[in-house]
Amino acid sequence: MAIIYGCSQSEKEILSRCPIFVENYENISVTHHELMDNLDKKSRIFHEELPNKILEEETSLEKIREHKFSTVSKFDKKIANLQNEIVANKKNKRWFAVSINYPKKWIIEYFSKPGEIRRIEVSERNQKEVLLEWKLNPERIFNQRNNELIDNIEKFNEIKESPFYPGAYGEIEVLKELSKLDNRNYVLCGLNIELEEWHMYNEEHLKSAQMDYIVISNKGIFLIEVKNWSNRYVDMNKGLSPYEQTDRAGRVLYLFLKSKLGYNSIHLRINKVLLPLHNNISYNPEYNSVLVSSLNRITNFIENRNDELTTDEAELLVNILRRYVS
């Protein structure tokens, strides 16, 4: 098995957007489905229990109303009893008792009773709003109760819609294939290389490049640019062509290694490989140094090359580049 350094740039970018409990690319789809299944289960249970919940809230409202009625009756009875005592005491000329019962009746009638009734009416009004919400907006209640779960699902939806998602899938599939090479091969993933100075490339300034994979072995140096593009995207692409992107990266890699090697006599030749996952990008004679391969041919393509580097030279190049992997 080939010796692997780093992980694909797209996978790293995708994982940086995922919740912390997602450890690798394969977990994204699995976790996403688990979350959606969990939400479906909760939704099913919620709607099955909804009629009972509405009945429960109606019962609560009825209890509040019964409490209101009994409270009014209780206070009215106290007021009536005090009134009867006042009448009786007046008849018997018990003026001291009359003077005590009048304030009691007044406090109960104008303070205690209205205050308690207001508190019950607030509860009644709140319960009416709760009941109305359960009847008219049960989905909003469900969403509020499962806000974190829904947010995580939405986050995974956004991740899957990101262009990095299919890009990561393609790069991971290529890495699986490259890992089948024997342990004399080194696979460096997701390199970001910046030159110390600007250089000219096709009348434009060039200083840095991102590289999907670099394979180094006795067979040479292979820069591999992966494209997981649909046919539609290939036709619509108006940006940097994949050929130029691969060629530019190869130029940066050559200049970078040359600057690091100094007067070392290693013969530098960068084999620039464009690898479309859907085999929908053809060889372009305008970029005759960019080879186009496919996923099922890439390992044979590397293994069947003539040796270009000694083992020591390959290891030296790996030691230079390994610090730049993702």
C-alpha positions in Angstrom: 0.0 0.0 0.0 1.3 3.5 -0.9 2.5 5.8 1.9 -0.1 8.6 2.3 0.6 12.1 3.6 -2.3 14.4 4.5 -5.9 14.4 3.2 -7.6 15.9 0.2 -8.2 19.7 0.3 -11.9 19.4 -0.5 -12.4 16.8 2.3 -10.6 19.1 4.7 -12.8 22.0 3.6 -16.0 20.0 3.9 -15.1 18.6 7.3 -14.4 22.1 8.6 -18.0 23.0 7.9 -19.4 19.9 9.7 -20.4 19.5 13.3 -17.5 18.2 15.4 -18.9 14.7 15.7 -18.4 14.1 12.0 -14.8 12.7 11.7 -14.6 11.8 8.0 -16.3 12.2 4.6 -18.1 8.9 4.8 -19.8 10.0 8.0 -21.5 13.0 6.3 -24.1 11.0 4.4 -24.6 8.5 7.1 -25.1 11.1 9.8 -27.3 13.2 7.5 -29.6 10.2 7.0 -29.7 9.3 10.7 -30.7 12.9 11.6 -33.4 12.9 8.9 -34.7 9.5 10.1 -34.7 10.8 13.7 -36.7 13.9 12.6 -39.2 11.8 10.7 -39.7 9.6 13.7 -40.2 12.6 16.0 -42.6 14.1 13.5 -44.6 10.9 13.3 -44.9 10.6 17.1 -45.7 14.2 17.5 -48.6 14.1 15.0 -49.9 10.9 16.4 -50.0 12.5 19.8 -51.4 15.8 18.6 -55.1 15.1 19.2 -54.4 14.0 22.7 -52.3 17.0 23.3 -55.0 19.3 22.1 -57.5 17.5 24.4 -55.0 17.9 27.3 -54.8 21.7 26.7 -58.6 22.0 26.4 -58.9 20.1 29.7 -56.4 22.5 31.3 -58.4 25.5 30.0 -61.6 24.0 31.4 -60.0 23.4 34.8 -58.9 27.1 34.9 -62.4 28.2 34.1 -63.8 25.9 36.9 -61.2 27.3 39.3 -62.3 30.8 38.3 -66.0 29.9 38.9 -65.3 28.3 42.3 -63.0 31.2 43.3 -65.8 33.7 42.5 -68.3 31.6 44.5 -65.9 31.4 47.4 -65.4 35.1 47.6 -69.1 35.9 47.1 -69.9 33.5 49.9 -67.4 35.3 52.2 -68.8 38.6 51.3 -72.4 37.4 51.8 -71.5 36.0 55.2 -69.9 39.2 56.3 -72.9 41.2 55.1 -75.2 38.9 57.1 -73.0 39.4 60.2 -73.0 43.2 59.7 -76.8 43.1 59.5 -77.1 40.9 62.6 -74.7 43.0 64.5 -76.5 46.2 63.6 -79.7 44.7 64.8 -78.1 43.7 68.1 -76.3 47.0 68.2 -72.9 45.4 68.3 -71.1 48.4 66.8 -67.6 47.2 67.5 -68.3 44.0 65.5 -69.9 46.1 62.8 -66.8 48.3 62.6 -64.5 45.3 62.2 -66.6 43.5 59.6 -67.1 46.5 57.3 -63.4 46.8 56.4 -63.1 43.0 56.0 -66.0 43.0 53.6 -64.5 46.0 51.7 -61.0 44.5 51.4 -62.4 41.2 50.1 -64.9 42.8 47.7 -62.6 45.4 46.2 -59.0 44.0 46.6 -58.8 40.2 47.3 -61.5 39.1 44.9 -60.6 41.3 41.9 -56.8 40.5 42.4 -57.3 36.8 42.5 -59.7 36.9 39.6 -57.2 38.9 37.5 -54.5 36.3 38.1 -56.8 33.5 37.1 -57.9 35.5 34.0 -54.3 35.9 33.0 -53.8 32.2 33.2 -57.0 31.6 31.3 -55.9 34.0 28.5 -52.4 32.4 28.3 -54.0 28.9 28.2 -56.3 30.0 25.4 -53.2 31.2 23.4 -51.5 27.9 24.0 -54.5 26.0 22.9 -54.9 28.1 19.8 -51.2 27.6 18.9 -51.6 23.8 19.2 -54.7 23.9 17.0 -53.4 26.4 14.3 -49.6 26.1 14.4 -48.5 22.6 15.5 -45.7 22.7 13.0 -44.2 25.7 14.6 -44.3 24.1 18.0 -42.7 21.0 16.6 -39.9 23.0 15.0 -39.3 25.0 18.1 -38.9 21.7 20.1 -36.5 20.3 17.6 -34.7 23.4 16.6 -31.2 22.0 17.1 -31.9 18.8 15.1 -33.5 20.9 12.2 -30.5 23.3 12.2 -28.1 20.3 12.0 -30.0 18.9 9.1 -30.0 22.2 7.3 -26.3 22.5 7.8 -25.8 19.1 6.2 -28.1 20.1 3.3 -25.9 23.2 2.7 -22.8 21.0 2.9 -24.1 18.6 0.3 -25.0 21.5 -2.0 -21.5 22.9 -1.7 -19.2 22.4 -4.7 -16.6 21.0 -2.3 -18.9 18.0 -1.6 -18.7 16.3 -5.0 -15.1 17.5 -5.2 -14.2 15.7 -2.0 -16.0 12.6 -3.2 -13.9 12.6 -6.4 -10.6 13.2 -4.6 -11.3 10.5 -2.1 -12.1 8.0 -4.8 -8.8 8.8 -6.5 -7.0 8.5 -3.2 -8.5 5.0 -2.7 -7.1 4.1 -6.1 -3.7 5.6 -5.5 -3.4 3.9 -2.2 -3.3 0.6 -4.1 0.2 1.4 -5.3 2.9 -0.4 -3.4 4.9 1.2 -0.5 7.6 2.5 -2.8 5.1 5.2 -3.8 4.4 8.3 -1.8 1.1 10.1 -2.2 1.0 13.7 -0.9 -2.5 15.2 -0.6 -3.9 18.7 -1.0 -0.7 20.7 -1.3 -0.7 24.5 -1.2 2.6 25.8 -2.6 3.6 29.5 -2.9 6.8 30.6 -4.6 9.1 33.3 -3.2 8.9 35.4 -6.3 6.4 36.0 -9.1 7.0 34.2 -12.4 5.4 34.7 -15.8 3.1 32.1 -17.3 1.3 32.7 -20.6 1.9 36.5 -20.1 0.4 36.4 -16.6 2.0 36.5 -13.2 2.2 33.2 -11.4 3.2 32.6 -7.7 1.1 29.9 -6.1 -1.1 26.8 -6.8 -3.2 24.3 -5.0 -2.5 20.7 -6.0 -4.9 17.7 -5.4 -2.2 15.0 -5.4 1.5 14.5 -6.0 2.7 10.9 -6.3 6.5 10.4 -6.0 8.3 7.2 -6.6 11.1 5.7 -8.7 8.7 6.2 -11.6 8.9 10.0 -11.2 6.9 12.9 -10.1 3.2 12.9 -10.9 1.0 15.9 -10.3 -2.7 14.8 -10.5 -5.6 17.2 -10.8 -9.0 15.6 -10.1 -12.2 16.8 -11.7 -15.6 15.4 -10.6 -17.5 17.5 -13.1 -20.8 16.7 -14.6 -21.2 16.9 -18.4 -23.3 20.0 -18.0 -20.7 21.7 -15.8 -18.0 20.8 -18.3 -20.0 22.6 -21.1 -20.8 25.6 -18.9 -17.4 26.2 -17.3 -16.2 29.7 -18.2 -13.4 29.9 -15.6 -9.9 28.6 -15.8 -9.8 25.5 -18.0 -8.8 22.3 -16.2 -5.9 22.0 -18.7 -4.5 25.4 -17.8 -5.1 24.8 -14.1 -3.1 21.5 -14.3 -0.4 23.1 -16.4 0.0 26.1 -14.0 0.2 23.8 -11.0 2.9 21.8 -12.7 4.8 24.9 -13.5 4.6 26.1 -9.8 5.7 22.7 -8.6 8.7 22.6 -11.0 9.9 26.1 -10.0 9.4 25.3 -6.3 11.4 22.1 -6.4 14.1 23.7 -8.5 14.5 26.5 -5.9 14.7 24.0 -3.0 17.1 21.6 -4.7 19.6 24.3 -5.7 22.5 22.7 -7.4 21.3 19.2 -6.8 21.6 17.1 -10.0 18.1 15.5 -9.7 16.5 15.5 -13.1 13.1 17.3 -12.6 10.3 16.3 -14.9 6.7 16.9 -13.7 4.2 14.4 -15.2 1.0 16.5 -15.2 -2.1 14.4 -15.1 -5.7 15.6 -15.5 -8.1 13.0 -14.1 -11.8 13.5 -14.9 -13.9 11.1 -12.8 -16.7 10.9 -15.5 -14.2 10.6 -18.4 -15.8 13.7 -19.9 -12.7 15.8 -20.5 -10.6 14.8 -23.5 -6.9 15.3 -24.3 -6.2 18.9 -25.5 -3.4 19.3 -28.0 -3.0 22.9 -27.0 -1.8 21.6 -23.7 0.2 18.7 -24.9 2.2 18.3 -21.7 -1.1 17.6 -19.8 -1.9 14.0 -19.9 -5.6 12.9 -19.4 -6.2 9.7 -17.6 -9.1 7.9 -15.8 -9.6 6.4 -12.4 -9.3 2.8 -13.5 -6.1 3.5 -15.4 -4.2 5.8 -13.2 -2.3 3.2 -11.1 -1.2 1.2 -14.2 -0.2 4.5 -15.9 2.2 5.2 -13.0 3.4 1.6 -12.5 4.2 1.1 -16.2 6.5 4.2 -16.5 10.2 3.8 -16.8 12.2 4.7 -13.6 13.2 8.4 -13.5 14.4 8.7 -9.9 16.5 6.8 -7.5 15.0 5.8 -4.1 17.2 8.5 -2.4 16.0 11.1 -4.8 12.4 10.2 -4.3 12.7 10.4 -0.5 14.5 13.7 -0.7 11.6 15.2 -2.8 9.0 13.8 -0.4 10.8 15.3 2.6 10.7 18.7 0.8 7.0 18.5 0.0 5.4 16.7 2.9 5.3 19.8 5.1 2.9 21.4 2.5 0.2 18.8 2.6 -3.3 19.6 4.0 
